[in-house]
């Protein structure tokens, strides 16, 4: 994590499992409000006004699942352990609560994609690398996290480690020195890692050319992740043209230098879901993109988060059936920020609204006619284009994005079928590469909803 966000993220995680009963009893088909917890581009779905008394808690619960990958980025890169992680406790320190029900029934609640697990068994790590993560709800996710770290060869999941909120914990380890019976723990080895291959590019596709861009926060994991994507022709670098925006000049590759925006890329948090109020950040990003004008050379404009595993070739195949669309929504609860897809015509319309402002720095009609102080950038763009500027048609396609906040709860396995355009979030190079390899090895849509 960026150090300035640790407190916010931890508070979200602590609330996670307290909302299990709410998720089962509440109608989550209600309208959703996007939330940004990274300060730039993640979303958490929160029920709208009909569920106002509960929506902050529900959003926090949903946030916990996706934020697992955030810790992985910091703790795993270079084998170092994050200062924010709990130390591996000894057996004597564990407060395992005896329960009548089974600790875990693999394949019981949903099909498992992990090798056979050892239930009520603890793996004692051998000397070498190891780390652990709090608030991991299932051993299935723990197994997927292990697969996403090249040096991880085994894991142990603790059902109740005595943590506040969601009490579960995941330990990752390089080797095993001993297997010990212990009630309340589940251990195992990760699935075999699939080999990584350079993904197909999408250039000159019949469905239209793609201008793809990402906003990068400097001095964090995103620079290294984008450099890896460039070197492996992955993500936005498989599009017809790619660009990276930031608030300072950074050379991603010899021919790729960031486009500088006039923003600190920092924002406050607010609303009953503690949303990052980053609409103004992206108002400046879109101003810069429009001023440069490269998007006009292409048919589609695609905004992609650096931690979204993105397949441009799959997007091109999808776009065949959406010729003439204004933009495409990626979730039935409203547009979510990991990937946003607009026609160049939609951005032309937005550009005209910028021209109406006295200084050209904001889309005048959208800014003056909407009360967006508690919104993230994704909701701002969605409402600005559809409600104010009346860009149409706006179809919705669920294969644009797989993340837990939009009914794709097994996002961490990255095998929802060979038509899934993106998976989110994967914030370390290891986990990003592993997700891409899993996705490219997936030939049919999985039924997993873990």
DRENDO-1510 file (C-alpha; in Angstrom, 1 decimal, always signed):
<recs>
REC; n; res; u; v; w
REC; 1; UNK; +0.0; +0.0; +0.0 .
REC; 2; UNK; +1.0; +3.6; -0.3 .
REC; 3; UNK; +1.8; +4.5; +3.3 .
REC; 4; UNK; -0.8; +7.2; +3.5 .
REC; 5; UNK; -3.6; +4.7; +2.8 .
REC; 6; UNK; -2.7; +2.0; +5.3 .
REC; 7; UNK; -5.1; +3.3; +8.0 .
REC; 8; UNK; -8.1; +3.5; +5.7 .
REC; 9; UNK; -7.5; +0.1; +4.1 .
REC; 10; UNK; -7.0; -1.7; +7.4 .
REC; 11; UNK; -10.2; -0.2; +8.8 .
REC; 12; UNK; -12.1; -1.5; +5.7 .
REC; 13; UNK; -10.6; -4.9; +6.1 .
REC; 14; UNK; -11.6; -5.2; +9.8 .
REC; 15; UNK; -15.2; -4.6; +8.9 .
REC; 16; UNK; -15.3; -7.3; +6.2 .
REC; 17; UNK; -16.7; -10.4; +7.7 .
REC; 18; UNK; -19.2; -8.7; +10.0 .
REC; 19; UNK; -21.4; -8.2; +7.0 .
REC; 20; UNK; -21.8; -11.9; +6.0 .
REC; 21; UNK; -25.4; -12.0; +7.3 .
REC; 22; UNK; -26.2; -8.7; +5.6 .
REC; 23; UNK; -25.0; -9.9; +2.2 .
REC; 24; UNK; -27.3; -12.9; +2.4 .
REC; 25; UNK; -30.4; -10.9; +3.5 .
REC; 26; UNK; -30.1; -7.7; +1.5 .
REC; 27; UNK; -31.2; -7.4; -2.1 .
REC; 28; UNK; -27.9; -6.4; -3.7 .
REC; 29; UNK; -29.5; -5.9; -7.1 .
REC; 30; UNK; -30.2; -2.4; -6.1 .
REC; 31; UNK; -28.4; +0.5; -7.8 .
REC; 32; UNK; -24.7; +0.7; -6.7 .
REC; 33; UNK; -22.4; +3.6; -6.0 .
REC; 34; UNK; -18.8; +3.2; -7.2 .
REC; 35; UNK; -16.1; +3.8; -4.6 .
REC; 36; UNK; -12.4; +4.2; -5.0 .
REC; 37; UNK; -10.3; +2.8; -2.2 .
REC; 38; UNK; -6.9; +3.2; -3.8 .
REC; 39; UNK; -7.1; +6.9; -4.4 .
REC; 40; UNK; -7.1; +6.3; -8.2 .
REC; 41; UNK; -9.2; +3.6; -9.6 .
REC; 42; UNK; -10.7; +0.7; -7.6 .
REC; 43; UNK; -14.4; +0.3; -7.0 .
REC; 44; UNK; -16.5; -1.1; -4.2 .
REC; 45; UNK; -20.2; -1.6; -4.8 .
REC; 46; UNK; -22.4; +0.0; -2.2 .
REC; 47; UNK; -26.3; -0.3; -2.2 .
REC; 48; UNK; -28.0; +3.0; -3.0 .
REC; 49; UNK; -30.6; +5.1; -1.1 .
REC; 50; UNK; -33.0; +2.2; -0.4 .
REC; 51; UNK; -30.3; +0.6; +1.7 .
REC; 52; UNK; -28.8; +3.7; +3.1 .
REC; 53; UNK; -28.5; +2.6; +6.7 .
REC; 54; UNK; -26.4; -0.4; +5.7 .
REC; 55; UNK; -24.6; +0.5; +2.6 .
REC; 56; UNK; -21.4; +1.7; +4.2 .
REC; 57; UNK; -20.9; -1.6; +6.0 .
REC; 58; UNK; -21.8; -3.7; +3.0 .
REC; 59; UNK; -19.3; -1.8; +0.9 .
REC; 60; UNK; -16.6; -2.4; +3.5 .
REC; 61; UNK; -17.4; -6.1; +3.5 .
REC; 62; UNK; -17.1; -6.3; -0.3 .
REC; 63; UNK; -13.9; -4.3; -0.2 .
REC; 64; UNK; -12.1; -6.9; +1.9 .
REC; 65; UNK; -12.0; -9.5; -0.8 .
REC; 66; UNK; -10.5; -7.4; -3.5 .
REC; 67; UNK; -8.0; -5.7; -1.2 .
REC; 68; UNK; -6.2; -9.1; -0.6 .
REC; 69; UNK; -4.2; -8.5; -3.7 .
REC; 70; UNK; -3.1; -5.1; -2.5 .
REC; 71; UNK; -1.1; -6.5; +0.4 .
REC; 72; UNK; +0.5; -9.1; -1.9 .
REC; 73; UNK; +2.1; -6.4; -4.0 .
REC; 74; UNK; +3.9; -4.9; -1.1 .
REC; 75; UNK; +4.8; -8.0; +0.8 .
REC; 76; UNK; +5.9; -10.2; -2.0 .
REC; 77; UNK; +8.0; -8.1; -4.4 .
REC; 78; UNK; +11.7; -9.0; -3.8 .
REC; 79; UNK; +10.7; -11.5; -1.0 .
REC; 80; UNK; +10.4; -8.7; +1.6 .
REC; 81; UNK; +7.7; -8.6; +4.1 .
REC; 82; UNK; +5.6; -5.5; +4.5 .
REC; 83; UNK; +5.9; -3.6; +7.8 .
REC; 84; UNK; +2.1; -3.6; +7.9 .
REC; 85; UNK; +1.7; -7.4; +8.1 .
REC; 86; UNK; +1.3; -9.4; +11.3 .
REC; 87; UNK; +4.2; -11.6; +12.2 .
REC; 88; UNK; +3.7; -15.3; +11.8 .
REC; 89; UNK; +2.5; -16.4; +15.2 .
REC; 90; UNK; +3.6; -19.5; +17.0 .
REC; 91; UNK; +1.2; -22.3; +17.7 .
REC; 92; UNK; +1.0; -21.4; +21.4 .
REC; 93; UNK; -0.2; -17.9; +20.4 .
REC; 94; UNK; -3.1; -19.1; +18.3 .
REC; 95; UNK; -6.6; -18.6; +19.8 .
REC; 96; UNK; -8.4; -21.3; +17.8 .
REC; 97; UNK; -12.1; -21.5; +18.8 .
REC; 98; UNK; -13.4; -25.1; +18.8 .
REC; 99; UNK; -16.6; -25.3; +16.7 .
REC; 100; UNK; -19.1; -28.1; +16.2 .
REC; 101; UNK; -19.2; -27.7; +12.4 .
REC; 102; UNK; -16.3; -28.9; +10.1 .
REC; 103; UNK; -13.5; -26.4; +9.7 .
REC; 104; UNK; -13.9; -26.6; +5.9 .
REC; 105; UNK; -15.5; -28.9; +3.4 .
REC; 106; UNK; -13.6; -28.6; +0.1 .
REC; 107; UNK; -16.0; -28.4; -2.8 .
REC; 108; UNK; -19.0; -28.2; -0.4 .
REC; 109; UNK; -20.2; -24.6; -0.9 .
REC; 110; UNK; -18.8; -24.3; -4.4 .
REC; 111; UNK; -16.5; -26.2; -6.7 .
REC; 112; UNK; -12.9; -26.1; -5.7 .
REC; 113; UNK; -10.0; -25.3; -8.0 .
REC; 114; UNK; -7.3; -26.1; -5.5 .
REC; 115; UNK; -5.5; -29.5; -5.1 .
REC; 116; UNK; -6.8; -31.6; -2.2 .
REC; 117; UNK; -6.5; -29.8; +1.1 .
REC; 118; UNK; -5.4; -31.1; +4.5 .
REC; 119; UNK; -8.2; -30.1; +6.8 .
REC; 120; UNK; -7.4; -29.6; +10.5 .
REC; 121; UNK; -3.7; -29.8; +9.7 .
REC; 122; UNK; -1.1; -27.1; +10.1 .
REC; 123; UNK; +2.0; -26.9; +7.9 .
REC; 124; UNK; +5.0; -25.7; +9.8 .
REC; 125; UNK; +7.2; -23.6; +7.4 .
REC; 126; UNK; +10.8; -24.5; +6.9 .
REC; 127; UNK; +13.6; -21.9; +7.0 .
REC; 128; UNK; +13.3; -19.4; +4.2 .
REC; 129; UNK; +10.6; -17.1; +2.8 .
REC; 130; UNK; +7.2; -16.8; +4.4 .
REC; 131; UNK; +4.5; -14.2; +5.0 .
REC; 132; UNK; +0.9; -13.9; +6.1 .
REC; 133; UNK; -2.2; -12.0; +5.4 .
REC; 134; UNK; -5.2; -11.1; +7.6 .
REC; 135; UNK; -8.9; -11.3; +6.9 .
REC; 136; UNK; -8.7; -14.0; +4.1 .
REC; 137; UNK; -12.2; -15.5; +4.1 .
REC; 138; UNK; -11.6; -19.0; +2.6 .
REC; 139; UNK; -8.8; -21.5; +2.1 .
REC; 140; UNK; -9.7; -21.4; -1.6 .
REC; 141; UNK; -8.5; -17.8; -1.8 .
REC; 142; UNK; -5.5; -18.6; +0.3 .
REC; 143; UNK; -4.5; -21.3; -2.3 .
REC; 144; UNK; -5.0; -18.8; -5.1 .
REC; 145; UNK; -2.8; -16.3; -3.3 .
REC; 146; UNK; -0.1; -18.9; -3.0 .
REC; 147; UNK; -0.3; -19.7; -6.7 .
REC; 148; UNK; +0.2; -16.0; -7.4 .
REC; 149; UNK; +3.6; -15.9; -5.7 .
REC; 150; UNK; +6.3; -17.8; -7.5 .
REC; 151; UNK; +8.3; -18.8; -4.4 .
REC; 152; UNK; +5.2; -20.0; -2.5 .
REC; 153; UNK; +4.9; -23.8; -2.3 .
REC; 154; UNK; +2.5; -24.3; +0.5 .
REC; 155; UNK; +0.0; -22.5; +2.6 .
REC; 156; UNK; -2.0; -22.7; +5.9 .
REC; 157; UNK; -5.3; -21.0; +6.4 .
REC; 158; UNK; -6.5; -20.2; +10.0 .
REC; 159; UNK; -10.3; -20.1; +10.3 .
REC; 160; UNK; -10.2; -18.1; +13.5 .
REC; 161; UNK; -6.9; -16.4; +14.4 .
REC; 162; UNK; -8.6; -14.1; +16.9 .
REC; 163; UNK; -8.6; -11.1; +14.7 .
REC; 164; UNK; -11.3; -8.4; +14.9 .
REC; 165; UNK; -13.9; -8.5; +12.2 .
REC; 166; UNK; -13.1; -11.3; +9.7 .
REC; 167; UNK; -10.9; -13.5; +11.9 .
REC; 168; UNK; -9.4; -15.7; +9.2 .
REC; 169; UNK; -5.7; -15.6; +8.2 .
REC; 170; UNK; -3.6; -17.0; +5.4 .
REC; 171; UNK; +0.1; -18.1; +5.8 .
REC; 172; UNK; +2.2; -18.5; +2.7 .
REC; 173; UNK; +5.5; -20.4; +2.9 .
REC; 174; UNK; +8.4; -21.5; +0.7 .
REC; 175; UNK; +8.8; -25.0; +2.3 .
REC; 176; UNK; +7.4; -27.3; +4.8 .
REC; 177; UNK; +9.3; -28.7; +7.8 .
REC; 178; UNK; +6.4; -30.5; +9.5 .
REC; 179; UNK; +2.7; -31.3; +9.2 .
REC; 180; UNK; +0.9; -31.1; +12.5 .
REC; 181; UNK; -2.8; -31.9; +13.3 .
REC; 182; UNK; -4.5; -28.8; +14.6 .
REC; 183; UNK; -8.3; -28.1; +14.7 .
REC; 184; UNK; -9.4; -25.0; +12.8 .
REC; 185; UNK; -6.6; -24.9; +10.2 .
REC; 186; UNK; -6.6; -25.9; +6.5 .
REC; 187; UNK; -3.3; -26.5; +4.6 .
REC; 188; UNK; -2.3; -27.4; +1.1 .
REC; 189; UNK; -0.2; -26.7; -1.9 .
REC; 190; UNK; -1.1; -24.3; -4.8 .
REC; 191; UNK; -2.3; -25.5; -8.2 .
REC; 192; UNK; +0.4; -26.1; -10.8 .
REC; 193; UNK; +1.4; -22.7; -12.3 .
REC; 194; UNK; +0.6; -22.4; -16.0 .
REC; 195; UNK; +3.5; -21.2; -18.2 .
REC; 196; UNK; +3.3; -17.5; -19.2 .
REC; 197; UNK; +3.2; -16.6; -22.9 .
REC; 198; UNK; +3.0; -13.2; -24.5 .
REC; 199; UNK; -0.7; -12.4; -25.0 .
REC; 200; UNK; -2.1; -11.7; -28.5 .
REC; 201; UNK; -2.1; -8.0; -29.5 .
REC; 202; UNK; -5.1; -6.2; -30.9 .
REC; 203; UNK; -3.9; -3.9; -33.7 .
REC; 204; UNK; -5.8; -3.1; -36.8 .
REC; 205; UNK; -8.8; -5.1; -35.8 .
REC; 206; UNK; -12.0; -4.9; -37.9 .
REC; 207; UNK; -14.0; -3.8; -34.9 .
REC; 208; UNK; -12.0; -0.6; -34.7 .
REC; 209; UNK; -8.7; +0.7; -33.3 .
REC; 210; UNK; -8.0; +1.1; -29.6 .
REC; 211; UNK; -6.4; +4.0; -27.8 .
REC; 212; UNK; -5.6; +2.7; -24.3 .
REC; 213; UNK; -4.2; +4.6; -21.4 .
REC; 214; UNK; -3.5; +4.2; -17.6 .
REC; 215; UNK; -3.1; +6.8; -14.9 .
REC; 216; UNK; +0.0; +5.9; -12.8 .
REC; 217; UNK; +0.7; +7.1; -9.2 .
REC; 218; UNK; +4.5; +7.6; -8.9 .
REC; 219; UNK; +6.6; +6.1; -6.2 .
REC; 220; UNK; +4.6; +2.9; -5.8 .
REC; 221; UNK; +4.1; -0.5; -7.3 .
REC; 222; UNK; +2.4; +0.8; -10.5 .
REC; 223; UNK; +5.6; +2.0; -12.3 .
REC; 224; UNK; +7.2; -1.5; -12.0 .
REC; 225; UNK; +4.0; -3.2; -13.0 .
REC; 226; UNK; +3.5; -1.0; -16.1 .
REC; 227; UNK; +7.2; -1.5; -17.1 .
REC; 228; UNK; +6.7; -5.3; -16.9 .
REC; 229; UNK; +3.5; -5.0; -19.0 .
REC; 230; UNK; +5.4; -3.0; -21.6 .
REC; 231; UNK; +8.3; -5.4; -21.8 .
REC; 232; UNK; +5.9; -8.3; -22.2 .
REC; 233; UNK; +3.5; -6.5; -24.7 .
REC; 234; UNK; +0.7; -7.0; -22.2 .
REC; 235; UNK; -2.2; -4.9; -21.0 .
REC; 236; UNK; -2.5; -1.5; -22.7 .
REC; 237; UNK; +0.6; -2.1; -24.7 .
REC; 238; UNK; -1.2; -4.6; -26.8 .
REC; 239; UNK; -3.5; -1.8; -28.1 .
REC; 240; UNK; -3.1; +0.2; -31.3 .
REC; 241; UNK; -1.7; +3.0; -29.2 .
REC; 242; UNK; -0.9; +3.2; -25.5 .
REC; 243; UNK; -0.2; +6.1; -23.2 .
REC; 244; UNK; +0.6; +6.5; -19.5 .
REC; 245; UNK; -0.4; +9.6; -17.5 .
REC; 246; UNK; +1.0; +10.8; -14.2 .
REC; 247; UNK; +1.9; +14.0; -12.4 .
REC; 248; UNK; +5.6; +13.8; -13.2 .
REC; 249; UNK; +7.8; +12.8; -16.1 .
REC; 250; UNK; +8.7; +9.1; -15.8 .
REC; 251; UNK; +10.2; +7.0; -18.6 .
REC; 252; UNK; +8.4; +3.7; -18.7 .
REC; 253; UNK; +10.3; +2.5; -21.7 .
REC; 254; UNK; +12.7; +4.2; -24.2 .
REC; 255; UNK; +9.7; +5.3; -26.3 .
REC; 256; UNK; +7.1; +5.6; -23.5 .
REC; 257; UNK; +7.2; +8.7; -21.3 .
REC; 258; UNK; +4.3; +9.7; -19.1 .
REC; 259; UNK; +2.0; +12.6; -20.1 .
REC; 260; UNK; +2.0; +15.0; -17.2 .
REC; 261; UNK; -1.2; +16.1; -15.6 .
REC; 262; UNK; -1.6; +19.1; -13.2 .
REC; 263; UNK; -2.7; +17.2; -10.1 .
REC; 264; UNK; -1.2; +15.9; -6.9 .
REC; 265; UNK; -3.2; +12.6; -7.6 .
REC; 266; UNK; -4.3; +12.8; -4.0 .
REC; 267; UNK; -7.8; +13.2; -2.7 .
REC; 268; UNK; -9.9; +13.0; +0.4 .
REC; 269; UNK; -12.3; +10.3; +1.4 .
REC; 270; UNK; -16.0; +10.8; +2.2 .
REC; 271; UNK; -19.5; +9.5; +1.9 .
REC; 272; UNK; -21.0; +6.7; +3.9 .
REC; 273; UNK; -18.8; +4.2; +2.1 .
REC; 274; UNK; -15.6; +6.2; +2.7 .
REC; 275; UNK; -15.2; +6.7; -1.1 .
REC; 276; UNK; -12.1; +8.3; -2.5 .
REC; 277; UNK; -13.3; +11.6; -3.9 .
REC; 278; UNK; -11.2; +11.5; -7.0 .
REC; 279; UNK; -13.6; +12.9; -9.7 .
REC; 280; UNK; -11.5; +16.1; -10.0 .
REC; 281; UNK; -8.3; +14.1; -10.6 .
REC; 282; UNK; -9.8; +12.5; -13.6 .
REC; 283; UNK; -11.4; +15.7; -14.8 .
REC; 284; UNK; -7.8; +16.9; -15.2 .
REC; 285; UNK; -6.7; +13.6; -16.8 .
REC; 286; UNK; -9.5; +13.8; -19.4 .
REC; 287; UNK; -8.6; +17.4; -20.1 .
REC; 288; UNK; -5.0; +16.5; -20.8 .
REC; 289; UNK; -6.1; +13.5; -23.0 .
REC; 290; UNK; -8.4; +15.7; -25.0 .
REC; 291; UNK; -5.7; +18.4; -25.4 .
REC; 292; UNK; -3.2; +15.9; -26.7 .
REC; 293; UNK; -5.8; +14.6; -29.2 .
REC; 294; UNK; -4.2; +11.3; -30.0 .
REC; 295; UNK; -7.5; +9.5; -29.2 .
REC; 296; UNK; -9.0; +11.1; -32.3 .
REC; 297; UNK; -6.9; +8.7; -34.5 .
REC; 298; UNK; -8.8; +5.7; -33.1 .
REC; 299; UNK; -12.3; +4.4; -32.8 .
REC; 300; UNK; -12.3; +3.5; -29.1 .
REC; 301; UNK; -10.8; +5.0; -25.9 .
REC; 302; UNK; -10.0; +2.5; -23.1 .
REC; 303; UNK; -9.0; +3.6; -19.6 .
REC; 304; UNK; -7.4; +0.7; -17.7 .
REC; 305; UNK; -6.1; +0.6; -14.2 .
REC; 306; UNK; -2.4; -0.6; -13.9 .
REC; 307; UNK; -3.5; -3.5; -11.7 .
REC; 308; UNK; -6.2; -4.7; -14.1 .
REC; 309; UNK; -5.2; -7.8; -16.1 .
REC; 310; UNK; -6.4; -6.7; -19.6 .
REC; 311; UNK; -6.7; -8.5; -22.9 .
REC; 312; UNK; -7.1; -6.1; -25.8 .
REC; 313; UNK; -7.5; -8.9; -28.4 .
REC; 314; UNK; -10.6; -10.1; -26.4 .
REC; 315; UNK; -12.0; -6.6; -26.3 .
REC; 316; UNK; -11.7; -6.3; -30.1 .
REC; 317; UNK; -13.7; -9.5; -30.6 .
REC; 318; UNK; -16.3; -8.2; -28.2 .
REC; 319; UNK; -16.6; -4.8; -29.9 .
REC; 320; UNK; -17.8; -6.4; -33.2 .
REC; 321; UNK; -21.3; -6.5; -31.8 .
REC; 322; UNK; -21.2; -3.0; -30.3 .
REC; 323; UNK; -20.5; -0.8; -33.4 .
REC; 324; UNK; -22.3; +2.5; -32.9 .
REC; 325; UNK; -22.4; +2.3; -29.1 .
REC; 326; UNK; -21.7; +5.6; -27.2 .
REC; 327; UNK; -19.8; +3.7; -24.5 .
REC; 328; UNK; -20.2; +0.3; -22.8 .
REC; 329; UNK; -21.0; -0.3; -19.2 .
REC; 330; UNK; -19.0; -3.0; -17.5 .
REC; 331; UNK; -21.3; -3.8; -14.5 .
REC; 332; UNK; -25.1; -4.0; -13.9 .
REC; 333; UNK; -24.6; -1.9; -10.8 .
REC; 334; UNK; -23.0; +1.0; -12.8 .
REC; 335; UNK; -19.7; +1.6; -14.4 .
REC; 336; UNK; -16.7; +0.5; -12.4 .
REC; 337; UNK; -13.2; +2.0; -12.9 .
REC; 338; UNK; -10.8; -0.9; -13.5 .
REC; 339; UNK; -11.7; -0.7; -17.2 .
REC; 340; UNK; -13.8; +2.0; -18.9 .
REC; 341; UNK; -14.6; +1.8; -22.6 .
REC; 342; UNK; -15.8; +4.8; -24.6 .
REC; 343; UNK; -16.3; +5.5; -28.3 .
REC; 344; UNK; -14.2; +8.4; -29.6 .
REC; 345; UNK; -17.5; +10.0; -30.4 .
REC; 346; UNK; -18.3; +10.0; -26.7 .
REC; 347; UNK; -15.0; +11.7; -25.8 .
REC; 348; UNK; -15.6; +14.3; -28.6 .
REC; 349; UNK; -18.9; +15.1; -26.9 .
REC; 350; UNK; -17.1; +15.5; -23.6 .
REC; 351; UNK; -14.5; +17.7; -25.3 .
REC; 352; UNK; -17.2; +20.1; -26.4 .
REC; 353; UNK; -18.4; +20.5; -22.8 .
REC; 354; UNK; -14.9; +21.4; -21.7 .
REC; 355; UNK; -14.9; +24.2; -24.3 .
REC; 356; UNK; -17.9; +25.7; -22.6 .
REC; 357; UNK; -16.0; +26.4; -19.4 .
REC; 358; UNK; -14.3; +29.7; -19.1 .
REC; 359; UNK; -10.8; +28.2; -18.7 .
REC; 360; UNK; -11.4; +24.9; -20.6 .
REC; 361; UNK; -10.4; +22.9; -17.5 .
REC; 362; UNK; -13.6; +21.1; -16.8 .
REC; 363; UNK; -16.8; +19.9; -18.6 .
REC; 364; UNK; -19.0; +22.9; -17.7 .
REC; 365; UNK; -22.5; +21.3; -18.0 .
REC; 366; UNK; -21.6; +18.2; -16.1 .
REC; 367; UNK; -19.8; +20.1; -13.4 .
REC; 368; UNK; -22.6; +22.6; -12.9 .
REC; 369; UNK; -25.5; +20.3; -13.2 .
REC; 370; UNK; -24.4; +17.4; -11.0 .
REC; 371; UNK; -23.7; +17.2; -7.3 .
REC; 372; UNK; -20.7; +14.8; -7.4 .
REC; 373; UNK; -18.8; +15.8; -4.3 .
REC; 374; UNK; -19.2; +12.3; -2.9 .
REC; 375; UNK; -18.5; +10.4; -6.2 .
REC; 376; UNK; -15.6; +8.5; -7.7 .
REC; 377; UNK; -14.4; +9.3; -11.2 .
REC; 378; UNK; -16.2; +6.3; -12.7 .
REC; 379; UNK; -19.6; +7.4; -11.5 .
REC; 380; UNK; -18.9; +10.9; -12.6 .
REC; 381; UNK; -18.1; +9.9; -16.2 .
REC; 382; UNK; -21.1; +7.5; -16.3 .
REC; 383; UNK; -23.6; +10.1; -15.1 .
REC; 384; UNK; -22.0; +13.0; -17.1 .
REC; 385; UNK; -22.1; +11.1; -20.4 .
REC; 386; UNK; -25.4; +9.4; -20.0 .
REC; 387; UNK; -27.6; +11.8; -18.0 .
REC; 388; UNK; -26.2; +15.2; -18.9 .
REC; 389; UNK; -24.6; +14.9; -22.3 .
REC; 390; UNK; -27.0; +12.1; -23.4 .
REC; 391; UNK; -24.4; +9.9; -25.1 .
REC; 392; UNK; -26.2; +6.8; -26.4 .
REC; 393; UNK; -26.7; +3.9; -26.7 .
REC; 394; UNK; -25.0; +2.5; -23.6 .
REC; 395; UNK; -25.2; -1.3; -23.5 .
REC; 396; UNK; -23.9; -3.4; -20.6 .
REC; 397; UNK; -21.6; -6.3; -21.0 .
REC; 398; UNK; -20.5; -8.4; -18.0 .
REC; 399; UNK; -17.5; -9.9; -19.9 .
REC; 400; UNK; -15.7; -6.6; -19.8 .
REC; 401; UNK; -14.5; -7.1; -16.2 .
REC; 402; UNK; -14.3; -9.7; -13.5 .
REC; 403; UNK; -14.0; -8.5; -10.0 .
REC; 404; UNK; -15.7; -9.4; -6.7 .
REC; 405; UNK; -17.6; -6.1; -6.6 .
REC; 406; UNK; -19.6; -7.1; -9.7 .
REC; 407; UNK; -20.7; -10.7; -9.1 .
REC; 408; UNK; -17.4; -12.3; -10.1 .
REC; 409; UNK; -16.4; -13.7; -6.8 .
REC; 410; UNK; -13.7; -16.1; -8.1 .
REC; 411; UNK; -11.8; -13.3; -9.7 .
REC; 412; UNK; -8.6; -14.6; -8.0 .
REC; 413; UNK; -8.4; -17.7; -10.2 .
REC; 414; UNK; -8.7; -15.7; -13.5 .
REC; 415; UNK; -10.4; -18.5; -15.5 .
REC; 416; UNK; -13.9; -17.2; -16.2 .
REC; 417; UNK; -13.5; -18.1; -19.9 .
REC; 418; UNK; -11.6; -17.0; -23.0 .
REC; 419; UNK; -14.0; -14.1; -23.6 .
REC; 420; UNK; -13.4; -12.3; -20.2 .
REC; 421; UNK; -11.6; -9.0; -21.1 .
REC; 422; UNK; -10.1; -8.1; -17.7 .
REC; 423; UNK; -9.6; -9.2; -14.1 .
REC; 424; UNK; -9.0; -7.0; -11.2 .
REC; 425; UNK; -7.0; -6.4; -8.9 .
REC; 426; UNK; -3.5; -7.8; -9.2 .
REC; 427; UNK; -0.9; -5.4; -7.8 .
REC; 428; UNK; +2.3; -7.4; -8.0 .
REC; 429; UNK; +4.2; -8.7; -11.1 .
REC; 430; UNK; +4.0; -12.3; -9.9 .
REC; 431; UNK; +0.2; -12.2; -9.3 .
REC; 432; UNK; -0.4; -10.3; -12.6 .
REC; 433; UNK; +1.6; -12.7; -14.6 .
REC; 434; UNK; +0.0; -15.7; -12.9 .
REC; 435; UNK; -3.5; -14.3; -13.6 .
REC; 436; UNK; -2.6; -13.8; -17.2 .
REC; 437; UNK; -1.3; -17.3; -17.6 .
REC; 438; UNK; -4.4; -18.8; -15.9 .
REC; 439; UNK; -6.7; -16.7; -18.1 .
REC; 440; UNK; -4.9; -17.7; -21.3 .
REC; 441; UNK; -5.2; -21.3; -20.3 .
REC; 442; UNK; -9.0; -21.0; -19.7 .
REC; 443; UNK; -11.0; -22.4; -22.6 .
REC; 444; UNK; -14.6; -22.2; -21.2 .
REC; 445; UNK; -16.4; -20.1; -18.7 .
REC; 446; UNK; -16.0; -21.4; -15.2 .
REC; 447; UNK; -18.9; -22.0; -12.9 .
REC; 448; UNK; -17.0; -21.0; -9.8 .
REC; 449; UNK; -18.5; -18.3; -7.6 .
REC; 450; UNK; -16.3; -18.8; -4.6 .
</recs>
